[in-house]
Amino acid sequence: MKMKKIEAIKNEASGIIYFPISGKIKTKMHPLGLHFFLDEGLGLLCCPSLASGEPDANNMEQVDEWYPTLTKSQETKVKKIAHRLYVRIEESQEEN
């Protein structure tokens, strides 16, 4: 099955350019969860989830701003999400 190439998009509210695929984890701080994205430089971004389950893309931030505060378990989950997102982007680029 041919995968559609993933193109970066720009969030007009924040000016952040990112790939529109996400990984999601729930935390005690964010019981609705956080959505994670990779920006065009493959840096990890996150934003809270809305009650609808959709990402609140108007409130994206760089993960490295709060990364040092993560527990080892959260750090492992975030690294896995970043890796999966990167692989999905790479696979979409190779297939086209």
DSSP file (Angstrom, degrees, kcal/mol; ACC not computed):
  #  RESIDUE AA STRUCTURE BP1 BP2  ACC     N-H-->O    O-->H-N    N-H-->O    O-->H-N    TCO  KAPPA ALPHA  PHI   PSI    X-CA   Y-CA   Z-CA
    1    1 A M              0   0    0      0, 0.0     2,-0.4     0, 0.0     0, 0.0   0.000 360.0 360.0 360.0 130.4    0.0    0.0    0.0
    2    2 A K        -     0   0    0      1,-0.0     2,-0.4    94,-0.0    90,-0.1  -0.639 360.0-139.4 -81.5 130.1    1.4    3.4   -1.0
    3    3 A M        -     0   0    0     -2,-0.4     2,-0.2    88,-0.2     3,-0.0  -0.710  19.3-115.2 -91.0 138.6    1.6    5.9    1.8
    4    4 A K        -     0   0    0     -2,-0.4     2,-0.1     1,-0.1    92,-0.1  -0.519  37.0-105.6 -70.7 135.8    0.7    9.5    1.2
    5    5 A K        -     0   0    0     -2,-0.2     2,-0.7     1,-0.1    88,-0.1  -0.405  31.9-129.0 -63.0 133.9    3.6   11.9    1.6
    6    6 A I        -     0   0    0     83,-0.3     2,-0.4    82,-0.2    -1,-0.1  -0.781  24.6-161.3 -90.4 118.2    3.3   13.9    4.8
    7    7 A E        -     0   0    0     -2,-0.7     2,-0.1    13,-0.0    11,-0.1  -0.788  20.2-115.0-100.0 141.2    3.7   17.6    4.2
    8    8 A A        -     0   0    0     -2,-0.4     2,-0.3    11,-0.2    11,-0.3  -0.458  32.6-159.8 -69.8 145.6    4.5   20.1    6.9
    9    9 A I  E     -A   18   0A   0      9,-3.4     9,-2.8    -2,-0.1     2,-0.5  -0.882  13.3-122.6-125.5 160.3    1.8   22.7    7.7
   10   10 A K  E     -A   17   0A   0     -2,-0.3     2,-0.8     7,-0.2     7,-0.2  -0.894  12.4-138.7-107.6 128.8    1.9   26.0    9.3
   11   11 A N     >  -     0   0    0      5,-3.2     4,-3.2    -2,-0.5     5,-0.3  -0.766  15.1-156.5 -81.2 112.5   -0.2   26.9   12.4
   12   12 A E  T  4 S+     0   0    0     -2,-0.8    -1,-0.2     1,-0.2     5,-0.0   0.831  87.1  54.6 -63.6 -33.4   -1.3   30.4   11.6
   13   13 A A  T  4 S+     0   0    0      1,-0.2    -1,-0.2    -3,-0.1    45,-0.1   0.906 125.5  20.1 -68.2 -41.6   -2.0   31.3   15.2
   14   14 A S  T  4 S-     0   0    0     -3,-0.2    -2,-0.2     2,-0.2    -1,-0.2   0.650  94.0-128.8-103.4 -18.4    1.5   30.4   16.5
   15   15 A G     <  +     0   0    0     -4,-3.2     2,-0.3     1,-0.3    -3,-0.2   0.474  58.8 145.0  80.7   1.5    3.5   30.5   13.3
   16   16 A I        -     0   0    0     -5,-0.3    -5,-3.2    -6,-0.1     2,-0.5  -0.557  41.4-147.8 -76.7 134.3    4.9   27.0   14.1
   17   17 A I  E     +A   10   0A   0     -2,-0.3    23,-1.5    -7,-0.2     2,-0.3  -0.906  33.5 153.2-102.2 127.1    5.5   24.7   11.1
   18   18 A Y  E     -AB   9  39A   0     -9,-2.8    -9,-3.4    -2,-0.5    21,-0.2  -0.946  48.8 -96.3-149.3 165.6    4.9   21.0   11.9
   19   19 A F        -     0   0    0     19,-2.5     2,-1.6    -2,-0.3    19,-0.4  -0.760  37.1-128.1 -87.0 131.4    3.9   17.7   10.5
   20   20 A P  S    S+     0   0    0      0, 0.0     2,-0.3     0, 0.0    -1,-0.1  -0.149  77.3  96.4 -80.6  45.0    0.2   16.9   11.0
   21   21 A I        -     0   0    0     -2,-1.6     2,-0.3    17,-0.2    17,-0.3  -0.942  54.6-170.1-123.6 152.0    0.6   13.5   12.6
   22   22 A S        -     0   0    0     -2,-0.3     2,-0.3    15,-0.1    15,-0.2  -0.959  23.8-149.4-143.6 159.9    0.6   13.0   16.3
   23   23 A G  E     -C   36   0B   0     13,-1.3    13,-2.8    -2,-0.3     2,-0.4  -0.872  25.6-151.8-116.5 156.3    1.2   10.6   19.2
   24   24 A K  E     +C   35   0B   0     -2,-0.3     2,-0.3    11,-0.2    11,-0.2  -0.994  18.1 172.0-138.1 136.4   -0.7   11.0   22.4
   25   25 A I  E     -C   34   0B   0      9,-1.7     9,-2.9    -2,-0.4     2,-0.4  -0.974  24.4-133.1-134.5 154.7   -0.1   10.2   26.1
   26   26 A K        -     0   0    0     -2,-0.3     2,-0.3     7,-0.3     6,-0.1  -0.835  24.9-178.5-103.1 144.7   -2.1   10.9   29.2
   27   27 A T        -     0   0    0      3,-1.5     6,-0.2    -2,-0.4    -2,-0.0  -0.874  42.1-108.8-133.5 167.7   -0.5   12.3   32.3
   28   28 A K  S    S+     0   0    0     -2,-0.3    -1,-0.1     1,-0.2    -2,-0.0   0.879 122.4  50.2 -63.9 -36.1   -1.7   13.3   35.8
   29   29 A M  S    S+     0   0    0      1,-0.3    -1,-0.2     2,-0.1     3,-0.1   0.859 123.3  30.3 -68.8 -35.1   -1.1   16.9   34.8
   30   30 A H    >   +     0   0    0      1,-0.1     3,-1.9     2,-0.0    -3,-1.5  -0.725  67.3 174.9-125.5  79.3   -3.1   16.5   31.6
   31   31 A P  T 3  S+     0   0    0      0, 0.0    -1,-0.1     0, 0.0     3,-0.1   0.761  84.2  55.0 -61.9 -23.2   -5.8   13.8   32.1
   32   32 A L  T 3  S-     0   0    0      1,-0.2     2,-0.1    17,-0.1    18,-0.1   0.661 117.4-120.5 -79.9 -15.4   -7.2   14.5   28.7
   33   33 A G    <   -     0   0    0     -3,-1.9    16,-1.9    -6,-0.2     2,-0.4  -0.262  14.2 -93.5 105.9 169.3   -3.7   13.9   27.3
   34   34 A L  E     -CD  25  48B   0     -9,-2.9    -9,-1.7    14,-0.2     2,-0.4  -0.966  25.4-142.1-122.6 141.1   -1.0   15.6   25.3
   35   35 A H  E     -CD  24  47B   0     12,-3.1    12,-2.0    -2,-0.4     2,-0.4  -0.869  16.5-154.6-100.8 139.3   -0.5   15.5   21.6
   36   36 A F  E     +CD  23  46B   0    -13,-2.8   -13,-1.3    -2,-0.4     2,-0.3  -0.915  15.8 172.8-116.5 142.1    3.0   15.3   20.3
   37   37 A F  E     - D   0  45B   0      8,-2.0     8,-3.2    -2,-0.4     2,-0.4  -0.902  28.8-123.1-137.3 163.2    4.2   16.5   16.9
   38   38 A L  E     - D   0  44B   0    -19,-0.4   -19,-2.5   -17,-0.3     6,-0.2  -0.938  26.1-139.6-107.6 137.0    7.6   17.0   15.1
   39   39 A D  B >   -B   18   0A   0      4,-2.8     3,-2.5    -2,-0.4   -21,-0.3  -0.279  38.7 -87.0 -84.2 179.8    8.4   20.4   13.7
   40   40 A E  T 3  S+     0   0    0    -23,-1.5   -22,-0.1     1,-0.3    -1,-0.1   0.733 132.7  51.2 -63.7 -21.2   10.0   20.9   10.4
   41   41 A G  T 3  S-     0   0    0      2,-0.1    -1,-0.3     0, 0.0     3,-0.1   0.293 121.5-109.9 -92.8   8.4   13.4   20.6   12.0
   42   42 A L    <   +     0   0    0     -3,-2.5     2,-0.2     1,-0.3    -2,-0.1   0.683  69.9 147.4  66.8  23.9   12.3   17.3   13.6
   43   43 A G        -     0   0    0      1,-0.1    -4,-2.8    20,-0.0     2,-0.4  -0.617  54.0-106.8 -80.7 149.0   12.2   18.9   17.1
   44   44 A L  E     -D   38   0B   0     -2,-0.2    19,-2.5    -6,-0.2    20,-0.5  -0.647  39.6-178.2 -85.2 129.5    9.5   17.5   19.4
   45   45 A L  E     -DE  37  62B   0     -8,-3.2    -8,-2.0    -2,-0.4     2,-0.3  -0.813   3.2-169.1-116.6 159.0    6.4   19.7   20.1
   46   46 A C  E     +DE  36  61B   0     15,-2.3    15,-2.3    -2,-0.3   -10,-0.2  -0.980   8.1 178.6-143.9 160.6    3.4   19.1   22.3
   47   47 A C  E     -D   35   0B   0    -12,-2.0   -12,-3.1    -2,-0.3    13,-0.1  -0.973  35.2 -97.8-152.9 156.1    0.1   20.6   23.0
   48   48 A P  E     -D   34   0B   0      0, 0.0     8,-2.9     0, 0.0     2,-0.3  -0.302  37.8-113.2 -71.5 160.6   -2.8   19.7   25.3
   49   49 A S  B     -F   55   0C   0    -16,-1.9   -17,-0.1     6,-0.2     2,-0.1  -0.725  25.4-128.3 -90.3 144.0   -5.8   17.8   24.1
   50   50 A L    >   -     0   0    0      4,-3.5     3,-2.3    -2,-0.3    -1,-0.0  -0.406  34.1 -98.9 -79.4 167.1   -9.2   19.5   23.9
   51   51 A A  T 3  S+     0   0    0      1,-0.3    -1,-0.1     2,-0.1    -2,-0.0   0.791 126.0  61.6 -57.7 -27.3  -12.2   17.8   25.6
   52   52 A S  T 3  S-     0   0    0      2,-0.1    -1,-0.3     1,-0.1    -3,-0.0   0.604 119.0-112.8 -73.8 -11.2  -13.1   16.6   22.1
   53   53 A G  S <  S+     0   0    0     -3,-2.3    -2,-0.1     1,-0.4    -1,-0.1   0.289  78.9 125.3  94.1 -10.3   -9.9   14.7   22.0
   54   54 A E        -     0   0    0      1,-0.1    -4,-3.5    -5,-0.1    -1,-0.4  -0.468  69.8 -98.2 -78.3 153.6   -8.5   16.9   19.2
   55   55 A P  B     -F   49   0C   0      0, 0.0     2,-1.4     0, 0.0    -6,-0.2  -0.471  22.0-130.7 -72.2 144.7   -5.1   18.6   19.7
   56   56 A D    >   +     0   0    0     -8,-2.9     3,-2.3     1,-0.2   -21,-0.0  -0.676  32.0 178.1 -91.5  79.0   -5.2   22.3   20.8
   57   57 A A  G >   +     0   0    0     -2,-1.4     3,-0.8     1,-0.3    -1,-0.2   0.626  70.0  70.4 -64.7 -14.0   -2.7   23.3   18.1
   58   58 A N  G 3  S+     0   0    0      1,-0.2    -1,-0.3    -3,-0.1    -2,-0.1   0.584  98.8  50.7 -77.5  -8.0   -2.9   27.0   19.2
   59   59 A N  G <  S+     0   0    0     -3,-2.3    -1,-0.2   -11,-0.2     2,-0.1  -0.190  77.3 148.1-122.3  41.0   -1.0   26.1   22.4
   60   60 A M    <   +     0   0    0     -3,-0.8     2,-0.3   -13,-0.1   -13,-0.2  -0.460  18.5 175.7 -74.9 147.3    2.0   24.2   21.0
   61   61 A E  E     -E   46   0B   0    -15,-2.3   -15,-2.3    -2,-0.1     2,-0.3  -0.982  37.2 -94.8-146.8 158.7    5.3   24.4   22.8
   62   62 A Q  E >   -E   45   0B   0     -2,-0.3     3,-1.4   -17,-0.2     4,-0.3  -0.568  27.4-140.8 -72.8 133.0    8.7   22.8   22.4
   63   63 A V  G >> S+     0   0    0    -19,-2.5     3,-1.9    -2,-0.3     4,-1.6   0.842  97.2  70.0 -64.2 -33.6    9.1   19.7   24.6
   64   64 A D  G 34 S+     0   0    0    -20,-0.5    -1,-0.3     1,-0.3   -19,-0.1   0.674  85.2  71.1 -63.0 -12.6   12.7   20.7   25.5
   65   65 A E  G <4 S+     0   0    0     -3,-1.4    -1,-0.3     1,-0.2    -2,-0.2   0.805 120.3  12.9 -69.9 -28.9   11.3   23.6   27.6
   66   66 A W  T X4 S+     0   0    0     -3,-1.9     3,-1.8    -4,-0.3     4,-0.2   0.338  95.2 108.4-127.7   4.7    9.9   21.1   30.2
   67   67 A Y  G >< S+     0   0    0     -4,-1.6     3,-1.9     1,-0.3    -3,-0.1   0.848  72.1  62.3 -54.0 -41.3   11.7   17.9   29.3
   68   68 A P  G 3  S+     0   0    0      0, 0.0    -1,-0.3     0, 0.0    -2,-0.1   0.698  97.1  60.7 -62.0 -16.4   14.0   17.9   32.3
   69   69 A T  G <  S+     0   0    0     -3,-1.8    -2,-0.2     2,-0.0     2,-0.1   0.492  81.9 109.9 -89.0  -2.7   11.0   17.7   34.6
   70   70 A L    <   -     0   0    0     -3,-1.9     2,-0.1    -4,-0.2    -3,-0.0  -0.371  69.5-120.7 -73.9 149.9    9.8   14.3   33.3
   71   71 A T     >  -     0   0    0      1,-0.1     4,-2.8    -2,-0.1     5,-0.2  -0.392  34.6-103.3 -74.8 166.3   10.0   11.1   35.2
   72   72 A K  H  > S+     0   0    0      1,-0.2     4,-2.3     2,-0.2     5,-0.2   0.893 124.1  51.7 -59.1 -40.2   12.0    8.3   33.7
   73   73 A S  H  > S+     0   0    0      2,-0.2     4,-2.1     1,-0.2    -1,-0.2   0.924 112.0  44.9 -63.2 -45.5    8.8    6.6   32.6
   74   74 A Q  H  > S+     0   0    0      2,-0.2     4,-2.6     1,-0.2    -2,-0.2   0.896 111.4  54.1 -65.2 -39.8    7.4    9.7   30.9
   75   75 A E  H  X S+     0   0    0     -4,-2.8     4,-2.4     1,-0.2    -2,-0.2   0.914 108.4  49.1 -60.5 -43.3   10.8   10.3   29.3
   76   76 A T  H  X S+     0   0    0     -4,-2.3     4,-2.1     2,-0.2    -1,-0.2   0.920 111.7  48.8 -62.2 -44.9   10.8    6.8   27.8
   77   77 A K  H  X S+     0   0    0     -4,-2.1     4,-2.3     1,-0.2    -2,-0.2   0.915 111.8  48.9 -61.6 -43.3    7.2    7.3   26.5
   78   78 A V  H  X S+     0   0    0     -4,-2.6     4,-2.7     1,-0.2    -1,-0.2   0.906 110.1  51.0 -65.0 -41.9    8.1   10.7   24.9
   79   79 A K  H  X S+     0   0    0     -4,-2.4     4,-2.2     1,-0.2    -1,-0.2   0.896 110.7  49.5 -62.4 -39.5   11.3    9.3   23.3
   80   80 A K  H  X S+     0   0    0     -4,-2.1     4,-2.6     2,-0.2    -2,-0.2   0.906 110.9  49.5 -65.8 -41.4    9.2    6.4   21.8
   81   81 A I  H  X S+     0   0    0     -4,-2.3     4,-2.7     2,-0.2     5,-0.2   0.945 110.9  49.3 -62.4 -47.9    6.6    8.9   20.5
   82   82 A A  H  X S+     0   0    0     -4,-2.7     4,-2.3     1,-0.2    -1,-0.2   0.913 112.6  48.4 -58.3 -43.0    9.3   11.0   18.9
   83   83 A H  H  X S+     0   0    0     -4,-2.2     4,-2.6     2,-0.2    -1,-0.2   0.926 111.4  49.1 -64.4 -45.4   10.9    8.0   17.2
   84   84 A R  H  X S+     0   0    0     -4,-2.6     4,-2.4     1,-0.2    -2,-0.2   0.907 112.2  48.7 -61.7 -42.1    7.5    6.7   15.9
   85   85 A L  H  X S+     0   0    0     -4,-2.7     4,-2.2     2,-0.2    -1,-0.2   0.922 111.5  49.7 -63.8 -43.3    6.6   10.1   14.5
   86   86 A Y  H  X S+     0   0    0     -4,-2.3     4,-2.7    -5,-0.2    -2,-0.2   0.925 110.9  49.5 -60.5 -45.5   10.0   10.4   12.8
   87   87 A V  H  X S+     0   0    0     -4,-2.6     4,-2.9     1,-0.2     5,-0.2   0.909 110.0  51.1 -61.6 -43.1    9.7    6.9   11.3
   88   88 A R  H  X S+     0   0    0     -4,-2.4     4,-1.8     2,-0.2    -1,-0.2   0.899 112.1  46.5 -62.7 -40.1    6.3    7.7    9.9
   89   89 A I  H  X S+     0   0    0     -4,-2.2     4,-1.7     2,-0.2   -83,-0.3   0.939 113.8  48.2 -66.7 -46.2    7.5   10.9    8.3
   90   90 A E  H  X S+     0   0    0     -4,-2.7     4,-2.2     1,-0.2    -2,-0.2   0.920 111.2  50.5 -60.1 -45.4   10.6    9.1    6.8
   91   91 A E  H  X S+     0   0    0     -4,-2.9     4,-1.7     1,-0.2    -1,-0.2   0.881 109.1  51.5 -61.9 -38.1    8.5    6.3    5.5
   92   92 A S  H  < S+     0   0    0     -4,-1.8     4,-0.4    -5,-0.2    -1,-0.2   0.839 110.9  48.4 -68.6 -31.5    6.1    8.7    3.8
   93   93 A Q  H >< S+     0   0    0     -4,-1.7     3,-0.7     1,-0.2    -2,-0.2   0.879 110.9  50.3 -74.1 -38.5    9.0   10.5    2.1
   94   94 A E  H 3< S+     0   0    0     -4,-2.2    -2,-0.2     1,-0.2    -1,-0.2   0.829 104.6  57.2 -69.5 -33.2   10.6    7.3    0.9
   95   95 A E  T 3<        0   0    0     -4,-1.7    -1,-0.2     1,-0.2    -2,-0.2   0.612 360.0 360.0 -77.3 -11.6    7.4    5.9   -0.7
   96   96 A N    <         0   0    0     -3,-0.7    -1,-0.2    -4,-0.4    -2,-0.2   0.415 360.0 360.0-109.6 360.0    6.9    9.0   -2.9
